[in-house]
Amino acid sequence: MRISKEALALRVVVRRVRTGTAPFCWEVHRDPELQPIHVSHETFRSMEAAYGAGLAKLADFIPQRRTAAHQPAPDA
C-alpha cells in the first residue's frame, strides 16, 4: 500500500500547555500550514504518552482511498 501525499503532509506535534501533573497535549499539523488542524482536549503526563495518543488519532485525518475491490459495480 502506498502512502498518499495527504498522509505525508500530516504530522503530530507535542506541546507543554500548562504546569502540573499532566502538562502535555498533541496537535495535528498539515504542512506547510503553521496552525494546527486539531488540538487534543485531553492532556497527558508525559510527552511519550501524548505522542502515542496523537499517532493513534492521526489516521482519522487521512482521507481514505477507495480501492477497486471496494468500489460499487457499474450498472450493466
Phi and psi restraints in degrees (range 20) as a CNS / XPLOR table:
assign (resid 1 and name C) (resid 2 and name N)
       (resid 2 and name CA) (resid 2 and name C) 1.0 -83.6 20.0 2
assign (resid 2 and name N) (resid 2 and name CA)
       (resid 2 and name C) (resid 3 and name N) 1.0 148.4 20.0 2
assign (resid 2 and name C) (resid 3 and name N)
       (resid 3 and name CA) (resid 3 and name C) 1.0 -87.0 20.0 2
assign (resid 3 and name N) (resid 3 and name CA)
       (resid 3 and name C) (resid 4 and name N) 1.0 130.5 20.0 2
assign (resid 3 and name C) (resid 4 and name N)
       (resid 4 and name CA) (resid 4 and name C) 1.0 -75.4 20.0 2
assign (resid 4 and name N) (resid 4 and name CA)
       (resid 4 and name C) (resid 5 and name N) 1.0 161.1 20.0 2
assign (resid 4 and name C) (resid 5 and name N)
       (resid 5 and name CA) (resid 5 and name C) 1.0 -62.6 20.0 2
assign (resid 5 and name N) (resid 5 and name CA)
       (resid 5 and name C) (resid 6 and name N) 1.0 -34.4 20.0 2
assign (resid 5 and name C) (resid 6 and name N)
       (resid 6 and name CA) (resid 6 and name C) 1.0 -63.1 20.0 2
assign (resid 6 and name N) (resid 6 and name CA)
       (resid 6 and name C) (resid 7 and name N) 1.0 -41.9 20.0 2
assign (resid 6 and name C) (resid 7 and name N)
       (resid 7 and name CA) (resid 7 and name C) 1.0 -67.1 20.0 2
assign (resid 7 and name N) (resid 7 and name CA)
       (resid 7 and name C) (resid 8 and name N) 1.0 -38.7 20.0 2
assign (resid 7 and name C) (resid 8 and name N)
       (resid 8 and name CA) (resid 8 and name C) 1.0 -68.2 20.0 2
assign (resid 8 and name N) (resid 8 and name CA)
       (resid 8 and name C) (resid 9 and name N) 1.0 -22.3 20.0 2
assign (resid 8 and name C) (resid 9 and name N)
       (resid 9 and name CA) (resid 9 and name C) 1.0 -85.1 20.0 2
assign (resid 9 and name N) (resid 9 and name CA)
       (resid 9 and name C) (resid 10 and name N) 1.0 -6.4 20.0 2
assign (resid 9 and name C) (resid 10 and name N)
       (resid 10 and name CA) (resid 10 and name C) 1.0 -97.8 20.0 2
assign (resid 10 and name N) (resid 10 and name CA)
       (resid 10 and name C) (resid 11 and name N) 1.0 145.9 20.0 2
assign (resid 10 and name C) (resid 11 and name N)
       (resid 11 and name CA) (resid 11 and name C) 1.0 -149.4 20.0 2
assign (resid 11 and name N) (resid 11 and name CA)
       (resid 11 and name C) (resid 12 and name N) 1.0 154.9 20.0 2
assign (resid 11 and name C) (resid 12 and name N)
       (resid 12 and name CA) (resid 12 and name C) 1.0 -102.5 20.0 2
assign (resid 12 and name N) (resid 12 and name CA)
       (resid 12 and name C) (resid 13 and name N) 1.0 132.3 20.0 2
assign (resid 12 and name C) (resid 13 and name N)
       (resid 13 and name CA) (resid 13 and name C) 1.0 -121.9 20.0 2
assign (resid 13 and name N) (resid 13 and name CA)
       (resid 13 and name C) (resid 14 and name N) 1.0 134.8 20.0 2
assign (resid 13 and name C) (resid 14 and name N)
       (resid 14 and name CA) (resid 14 and name C) 1.0 -106.6 20.0 2
assign (resid 14 and name N) (resid 14 and name CA)
       (resid 14 and name C) (resid 15 and name N) 1.0 134.2 20.0 2
assign (resid 14 and name C) (resid 15 and name N)
       (resid 15 and name CA) (resid 15 and name C) 1.0 -132.1 20.0 2
assign (resid 15 and name N) (resid 15 and name CA)
       (resid 15 and name C) (resid 16 and name N) 1.0 149.7 20.0 2
assign (resid 15 and name C) (resid 16 and name N)
       (resid 16 and name CA) (resid 16 and name C) 1.0 -84.8 20.0 2
assign (resid 16 and name N) (resid 16 and name CA)
       (resid 16 and name C) (resid 17 and name N) 1.0 120.5 20.0 2
assign (resid 16 and name C) (resid 17 and name N)
       (resid 17 and name CA) (resid 17 and name C) 1.0 -110.4 20.0 2
assign (resid 17 and name N) (resid 17 and name CA)
       (resid 17 and name C) (resid 18 and name N) 1.0 -10.9 20.0 2
assign (resid 17 and name C) (resid 18 and name N)
       (resid 18 and name CA) (resid 18 and name C) 1.0 -164.6 20.0 2
assign (resid 18 and name N) (resid 18 and name CA)
       (resid 18 and name C) (resid 19 and name N) 1.0 -179.6 20.0 2
assign (resid 18 and name C) (resid 19 and name N)
       (resid 19 and name CA) (resid 19 and name C) 1.0 -102.0 20.0 2
assign (resid 19 and name N) (resid 19 and name CA)
       (resid 19 and name C) (resid 20 and name N) 1.0 168.0 20.0 2
assign (resid 19 and name C) (resid 20 and name N)
       (resid 20 and name CA) (resid 20 and name C) 1.0 117.7 20.0 2
assign (resid 20 and name N) (resid 20 and name CA)
       (resid 20 and name C) (resid 21 and name N) 1.0 -161.4 20.0 2
assign (resid 20 and name C) (resid 21 and name N)
       (resid 21 and name CA) (resid 21 and name C) 1.0 -80.4 20.0 2
assign (resid 21 and name N) (resid 21 and name CA)
       (resid 21 and name C) (resid 22 and name N) 1.0 -20.5 20.0 2
assign (resid 21 and name C) (resid 22 and name N)
       (resid 22 and name CA) (resid 22 and name C) 1.0 -134.4 20.0 2
assign (resid 22 and name N) (resid 22 and name CA)
       (resid 22 and name C) (resid 23 and name N) 1.0 77.3 20.0 2
assign (resid 22 and name C) (resid 23 and name N)
       (resid 23 and name CA) (resid 23 and name C) 1.0 -90.7 20.0 2
assign (resid 23 and name N) (resid 23 and name CA)
       (resid 23 and name C) (resid 24 and name N) 1.0 -5.0 20.0 2
assign (resid 23 and name C) (resid 24 and name N)
       (resid 24 and name CA) (resid 24 and name C) 1.0 -105.5 20.0 2
assign (resid 24 and name N) (resid 24 and name CA)
       (resid 24 and name C) (resid 25 and name N) 1.0 145.8 20.0 2
assign (resid 24 and name C) (resid 25 and name N)
       (resid 25 and name CA) (resid 25 and name C) 1.0 -136.4 20.0 2
assign (resid 25 and name N) (resid 25 and name CA)
       (resid 25 and name C) (resid 26 and name N) 1.0 165.7 20.0 2
assign (resid 25 and name C) (resid 26 and name N)
       (resid 26 and name CA) (resid 26 and name C) 1.0 -114.1 20.0 2
assign (resid 26 and name N) (resid 26 and name CA)
       (resid 26 and name C) (resid 27 and name N) 1.0 155.4 20.0 2
assign (resid 26 and name C) (resid 27 and name N)
       (resid 27 and name CA) (resid 27 and name C) 1.0 -134.3 20.0 2
assign (resid 27 and name N) (resid 27 and name CA)
       (resid 27 and name C) (resid 28 and name N) 1.0 148.1 20.0 2
assign (resid 27 and name C) (resid 28 and name N)
       (resid 28 and name CA) (resid 28 and name C) 1.0 -105.6 20.0 2
assign (resid 28 and name N) (resid 28 and name CA)
       (resid 28 and name C) (resid 29 and name N) 1.0 126.4 20.0 2
assign (resid 28 and name C) (resid 29 and name N)
       (resid 29 and name CA) (resid 29 and name C) 1.0 -116.9 20.0 2
assign (resid 29 and name N) (resid 29 and name CA)
       (resid 29 and name C) (resid 30 and name N) 1.0 145.7 20.0 2
assign (resid 29 and name C) (resid 30 and name N)
       (resid 30 and name CA) (resid 30 and name C) 1.0 -110.9 20.0 2
assign (resid 30 and name N) (resid 30 and name CA)
       (resid 30 and name C) (resid 31 and name N) 1.0 121.7 20.0 2
assign (resid 30 and name C) (resid 31 and name N)
       (resid 31 and name CA) (resid 31 and name C) 1.0 -69.7 20.0 2
assign (resid 31 and name N) (resid 31 and name CA)
       (resid 31 and name C) (resid 32 and name N) 1.0 141.9 20.0 2
assign (resid 31 and name C) (resid 32 and name N)
       (resid 32 and name CA) (resid 32 and name C) 1.0 -96.0 20.0 2
assign (resid 32 and name N) (resid 32 and name CA)
       (resid 32 and name C) (resid 33 and name N) 1.0 15.6 20.0 2
assign (resid 32 and name C) (resid 33 and name N)
       (resid 33 and name CA) (resid 33 and name C) 1.0 -66.4 20.0 2
assign (resid 33 and name N) (resid 33 and name CA)
       (resid 33 and name C) (resid 34 and name N) 1.0 144.6 20.0 2
assign (resid 33 and name C) (resid 34 and name N)
       (resid 34 and name CA) (resid 34 and name C) 1.0 -88.1 20.0 2
assign (resid 34 and name N) (resid 34 and name CA)
       (resid 34 and name C) (resid 35 and name N) 1.0 -31.6 20.0 2
assign (resid 34 and name C) (resid 35 and name N)
       (resid 35 and name CA) (resid 35 and name C) 1.0 -83.0 20.0 2
assign (resid 35 and name N) (resid 35 and name CA)
       (resid 35 and name C) (resid 36 and name N) 1.0 141.9 20.0 2
assign (resid 35 and name C) (resid 36 and name N)
       (resid 36 and name CA) (resid 36 and name C) 1.0 -70.0 20.0 2
assign (resid 36 and name N) (resid 36 and name CA)
       (resid 36 and name C) (resid 37 and name N) 1.0 151.0 20.0 2
assign (resid 36 and name C) (resid 37 and name N)
       (resid 37 and name CA) (resid 37 and name C) 1.0 -90.8 20.0 2
assign (resid 37 and name N) (resid 37 and name CA)
       (resid 37 and name C) (resid 38 and name N) 1.0 -16.4 20.0 2
assign (resid 37 and name C) (resid 38 and name N)
       (resid 38 and name CA) (resid 38 and name C) 1.0 -157.0 20.0 2
assign (resid 38 and name N) (resid 38 and name CA)
       (resid 38 and name C) (resid 39 and name N) 1.0 140.2 20.0 2
assign (resid 38 and name C) (resid 39 and name N)
       (resid 39 and name CA) (resid 39 and name C) 1.0 -123.5 20.0 2
assign (resid 39 and name N) (resid 39 and name CA)
       (resid 39 and name C) (resid 40 and name N) 1.0 133.7 20.0 2
assign (resid 39 and name C) (resid 40 and name N)
       (resid 40 and name CA) (resid 40 and name C) 1.0 -65.5 20.0 2
assign (resid 40 and name N) (resid 40 and name CA)
       (resid 40 and name C) (resid 41 and name N) 1.0 144.0 20.0 2
assign (resid 40 and name C) (resid 41 and name N)
       (resid 41 and name CA) (resid 41 and name C) 1.0 -86.7 20.0 2
assign (resid 41 and name N) (resid 41 and name CA)
       (resid 41 and name C) (resid 42 and name N) 1.0 -23.7 20.0 2
assign (resid 41 and name C) (resid 42 and name N)
       (resid 42 and name CA) (resid 42 and name C) 1.0 -87.3 20.0 2
assign (resid 42 and name N) (resid 42 and name CA)
       (resid 42 and name C) (resid 43 and name N) 1.0 146.6 20.0 2
assign (resid 42 and name C) (resid 43 and name N)
       (resid 43 and name CA) (resid 43 and name C) 1.0 -111.5 20.0 2
assign (resid 43 and name N) (resid 43 and name CA)
       (resid 43 and name C) (resid 44 and name N) 1.0 161.3 20.0 2
assign (resid 43 and name C) (resid 44 and name N)
       (resid 44 and name CA) (resid 44 and name C) 1.0 -131.4 20.0 2
assign (resid 44 and name N) (resid 44 and name CA)
       (resid 44 and name C) (resid 45 and name N) 1.0 155.5 20.0 2
assign (resid 44 and name C) (resid 45 and name N)
       (resid 45 and name CA) (resid 45 and name C) 1.0 -74.7 20.0 2
assign (resid 45 and name N) (resid 45 and name CA)
       (resid 45 and name C) (resid 46 and name N) 1.0 -27.4 20.0 2
assign (resid 45 and name C) (resid 46 and name N)
       (resid 46 and name CA) (resid 46 and name C) 1.0 -135.3 20.0 2
assign (resid 46 and name N) (resid 46 and name CA)
       (resid 46 and name C) (resid 47 and name N) 1.0 160.5 20.0 2
assign (resid 46 and name C) (resid 47 and name N)
       (resid 47 and name CA) (resid 47 and name C) 1.0 -65.0 20.0 2
assign (resid 47 and name N) (resid 47 and name CA)
       (resid 47 and name C) (resid 48 and name N) 1.0 -37.4 20.0 2
assign (resid 47 and name C) (resid 48 and name N)
       (resid 48 and name CA) (resid 48 and name C) 1.0 -63.5 20.0 2
assign (resid 48 and name N) (resid 48 and name CA)
       (resid 48 and name C) (resid 49 and name N) 1.0 -42.2 20.0 2
assign (resid 48 and name C) (resid 49 and name N)
       (resid 49 and name CA) (resid 49 and name C) 1.0 -65.8 20.0 2
assign (resid 49 and name N) (resid 49 and name CA)
       (resid 49 and name C) (resid 50 and name N) 1.0 -41.1 20.0 2
assign (resid 49 and name C) (resid 50 and name N)
       (resid 50 and name CA) (resid 50 and name C) 1.0 -65.0 20.0 2
assign (resid 50 and name N) (resid 50 and name CA)
       (resid 50 and name C) (resid 51 and name N) 1.0 -42.4 20.0 2
assign (resid 50 and name C) (resid 51 and name N)
       (resid 51 and name CA) (resid 51 and name C) 1.0 -65.2 20.0 2
assign (resid 51 and name N) (resid 51 and name CA)
       (resid 51 and name C) (resid 52 and name N) 1.0 -42.5 20.0 2
assign (resid 51 and name C) (resid 52 and name N)
       (resid 52 and name CA) (resid 52 and name C) 1.0 -61.9 20.0 2
assign (resid 52 and name N) (resid 52 and name CA)
       (resid 52 and name C) (resid 53 and name N) 1.0 -42.3 20.0 2
assign (resid 52 and name C) (resid 53 and name N)
       (resid 53 and name CA) (resid 53 and name C) 1.0 -66.7 20.0 2
assign (resid 53 and name N) (resid 53 and name CA)
       (resid 53 and name C) (resid 54 and name N) 1.0 -37.9 20.0 2
assign (resid 53 and name C) (resid 54 and name N)
       (resid 54 and name CA) (resid 54 and name C) 1.0 -65.1 20.0 2
assign (resid 54 and name N) (resid 54 and name CA)
       (resid 54 and name C) (resid 55 and name N) 1.0 -41.9 20.0 2
assign (resid 54 and name C) (resid 55 and name N)
       (resid 55 and name CA) (resid 55 and name C) 1.0 -63.9 20.0 2
assign (resid 55 and name N) (resid 55 and name CA)
       (resid 55 and name C) (resid 56 and name N) 1.0 -38.9 20.0 2
assign (resid 55 and name C) (resid 56 and name N)
       (resid 56 and name CA) (resid 56 and name C) 1.0 -63.9 20.0 2
assign (resid 56 and name N) (resid 56 and name CA)
       (resid 56 and name C) (resid 57 and name N) 1.0 -34.0 20.0 2
assign (resid 56 and name C) (resid 57 and name N)
       (resid 57 and name CA) (resid 57 and name C) 1.0 -85.7 20.0 2
assign (resid 57 and name N) (resid 57 and name CA)
       (resid 57 and name C) (resid 58 and name N) 1.0 -16.6 20.0 2
assign (resid 57 and name C) (resid 58 and name N)
       (resid 58 and name CA) (resid 58 and name C) 1.0 -57.1 20.0 2
assign (resid 58 and name N) (resid 58 and name CA)
       (resid 58 and name C) (resid 59 and name N) 1.0 -35.5 20.0 2
assign (resid 58 and name C) (resid 59 and name N)
       (resid 59 and name CA) (resid 59 and name C) 1.0 -59.6 20.0 2
assign (resid 59 and name N) (resid 59 and name CA)
       (resid 59 and name C) (resid 60 and name N) 1.0 -27.4 20.0 2
assign (resid 59 and name C) (resid 60 and name N)
       (resid 60 and name CA) (resid 60 and name C) 1.0 -66.3 20.0 2
assign (resid 60 and name N) (resid 60 and name CA)
       (resid 60 and name C) (resid 61 and name N) 1.0 -19.9 20.0 2
assign (resid 60 and name C) (resid 61 and name N)
       (resid 61 and name CA) (resid 61 and name C) 1.0 -99.9 20.0 2
assign (resid 61 and name N) (resid 61 and name CA)
       (resid 61 and name C) (resid 62 and name N) 1.0 -2.0 20.0 2
assign (resid 61 and name C) (resid 62 and name N)
       (resid 62 and name CA) (resid 62 and name C) 1.0 -96.8 20.0 2
assign (resid 62 and name N) (resid 62 and name CA)
       (resid 62 and name C) (resid 63 and name N) 1.0 120.2 20.0 2
assign (resid 62 and name C) (resid 63 and name N)
       (resid 63 and name CA) (resid 63 and name C) 1.0 -60.9 20.0 2
assign (resid 63 and name N) (resid 63 and name CA)
       (resid 63 and name C) (resid 64 and name N) 1.0 135.0 20.0 2
assign (resid 63 and name C) (resid 64 and name N)
       (resid 64 and name CA) (resid 64 and name C) 1.0 -85.0 20.0 2
assign (resid 64 and name N) (resid 64 and name CA)
       (resid 64 and name C) (resid 65 and name N) 1.0 133.6 20.0 2
assign (resid 64 and name C) (resid 65 and name N)
       (resid 65 and name CA) (resid 65 and name C) 1.0 -88.9 20.0 2
assign (resid 65 and name N) (resid 65 and name CA)
       (resid 65 and name C) (resid 66 and name N) 1.0 145.3 20.0 2
assign (resid 65 and name C) (resid 66 and name N)
       (resid 66 and name CA) (resid 66 and name C) 1.0 -90.6 20.0 2
assign (resid 66 and name N) (resid 66 and name CA)
       (resid 66 and name C) (resid 67 and name N) 1.0 132.2 20.0 2
assign (resid 66 and name C) (resid 67 and name N)
       (resid 67 and name CA) (resid 67 and name C) 1.0 -96.5 20.0 2
assign (resid 67 and name N) (resid 67 and name CA)
       (resid 67 and name C) (resid 68 and name N) 1.0 165.5 20.0 2
assign (resid 67 and name C) (resid 68 and name N)
       (resid 68 and name CA) (resid 68 and name C) 1.0 -60.1 20.0 2
assign (resid 68 and name N) (resid 68 and name CA)
       (resid 68 and name C) (resid 69 and name N) 1.0 -32.4 20.0 2
assign (resid 68 and name C) (resid 69 and name N)
       (resid 69 and name CA) (resid 69 and name C) 1.0 -70.7 20.0 2
assign (resid 69 and name N) (resid 69 and name CA)
       (resid 69 and name C) (resid 70 and name N) 1.0 -24.6 20.0 2
assign (resid 69 and name C) (resid 70 and name N)
       (resid 70 and name CA) (resid 70 and name C) 1.0 -99.4 20.0 2
assign (resid 70 and name N) (resid 70 and name CA)
       (resid 70 and name C) (resid 71 and name N) 1.0 -4.9 20.0 2
assign (resid 70 and name C) (resid 71 and name N)
       (resid 71 and name CA) (resid 71 and name C) 1.0 -80.3 20.0 2
assign (resid 71 and name N) (resid 71 and name CA)
       (resid 71 and name C) (resid 72 and name N) 1.0 144.4 20.0 2
assign (resid 71 and name C) (resid 72 and name N)
       (resid 72 and name CA) (resid 72 and name C) 1.0 -65.8 20.0 2
assign (resid 72 and name N) (resid 72 and name CA)
       (resid 72 and name C) (resid 73 and name N) 1.0 149.4 20.0 2
assign (resid 72 and name C) (resid 73 and name N)
       (resid 73 and name CA) (resid 73 and name C) 1.0 -70.3 20.0 2
assign (resid 73 and name N) (resid 73 and name CA)
       (resid 73 and name C) (resid 74 and name N) 1.0 140.3 20.0 2
assign (resid 73 and name C) (resid 74 and name N)
       (resid 74 and name CA) (resid 74 and name C) 1.0 -67.2 20.0 2
assign (resid 74 and name N) (resid 74 and name CA)
       (resid 74 and name C) (resid 75 and name N) 1.0 148.7 20.0 2
assign (resid 74 and name C) (resid 75 and name N)
       (resid 75 and name CA) (resid 75 and name C) 1.0 -68.9 20.0 2
assign (resid 75 and name N) (resid 75 and name CA)
       (resid 75 and name C) (resid 76 and name N) 1.0 136.4 20.0 2
